[in-house]
Amino acid sequence: MQRALRGGILLELMLSLALFVAGASVIIGVMRGSMDGVMRASMHARADDLACSRLVELDAGLVSTDELRGTSAAVNGEEFAVTLLVEPTGVGDLVRAVATVRLATSVDGPIIIERERLVRLRKDDAE
């Protein structure tokens, strides 16, 4: 009788330990996935800010199109490469400017963000 009781207690203990380990593994996996998501969202937000600021600088006339072509900028220790494409629209001096942001380590890698805006170029920037 004593032996059967000890075996039952041991079985319950092993089952509870297995459930605890399985639950902890699931929680750790979910936390790891959520942290990766937060990092991706943060990188996406920084890349979006960089693209928008480059387009606003161009629109404000602070920089010329030649200064922005193929530039890279370090944001919080992470290098982003910004490429700028300027296309005429046929409406006066308005151009369609497209800023594409990628990681600087991968020149032909996936695009992180791409923003476009109609920009009125200064007289000395017009091509």
Secondary structure, DSSP 4 states (H G I P E B T S, - for coil): -HHHHHHHHHHHHHHHHHHHHHHHHHHHHHHHHHHHHHHHHHHHHHHHHHHHHHHHHHHHTSS-HHHHTTEEEEETTEEEEEEEEEEE-SSTTEEEEEEEEEETT-TTS--SEEEEEEEE--TTT--
